Amino acid sequence: MTTITRSSAPAQTRTPGWTVVVVQGGYAALYLVCGFVALAHAGWQVPVVDDSTAAAPAWFLPVGGILMLGPVLAGLGLFLSAMLFLLGYTQGNRRLTVALLTSTAVTALLLGVSLTPAAQSVAGWLLD
């Protein structure tokens, strides 16, 4: 005789894991685009130190803000990934595990790049 037991307890949801994967990948892509835009602009315009009369383009502040927040948000993303692994959100779901490991590696690379003096100086130049 086979007995089927139905539980009213909901299964553990995987939504936080996929949300972290999408946000980490999206921010890394946004950081990459903003970095290329800033470097392209820096390549054809040499900044003048005491030129207070020149108006900065409107996109300097959002792009500079994204570049400056890189280390903070990458650190937060690494913390969230570690917590998802420790709390077991990836158990039994190979696709989520691979996706979260990939987005964690991309976020760690983003953290390393955003902490370089070159990235900090470009972001600082945009926000000056």
Secondary structure by P-SEA (a helix, b strand, c coil): cbbbbbbccccccaaaaaaaaaaaaaaaaaaaaaaaaaaaaaacbbbbccccccccccaaaaaaaaaaaaaaaaaaaaaaaaaaaaaccccccaaaaaaaaaaaaaaaaaaaaaacaaaaaaaaaaac
